[in-house]
């Protein structure tokens, strides 16, 4: 794996949703680094990607309430455990579960394995509420996918919060996840 600055020199063979991500970031004048890789199906592969980027890629979970009337994108450190009860109490939403792949595609134009904050640029109706664990906000950089699971990005956390999110029309709620047993 190599580390590149910015978008690929050629978009041939890349999905339109990935190219759209680079276009959006470039329009905002955001700097980012990128690496291309195989789909990461295990922690060893994820750790290798993290080492190339020099950042831990966030765990991104796409959640919904039981009635499927509220959808949430949760960003949290990859090494924290997710506990539904812990989050539910903070956002006043009982019975949280993982949303269906169809809803992920409908709202974020993302498929399982590629869930990312970058998908919020596709949520023009603002149906998804962003939740960010406070520890993610403490780091200077964050890692995420550009709407596909075969590339990963390193972006300044401040750029994501202060430039990317306002451009998508989304805000976020900070949550505190302990993630311990």
Secondary structure, DSSP 8 states (H G I E B T S, - for coil): ---EESS-S--TT--HHHHHHHHHHHHTT--EEEEE-S---SHHHHHHHHHHHTS-B-EEEEEE-TTS--EEEEEE-TTS---HHHHHHHHT--S-EE--HHHHHHHHS--TT---GGGGGG-TT--EEEEEEHHHHHSSEEEE-SSSTTEEEEEEHHHIIIIIHHHHT--EEEE------
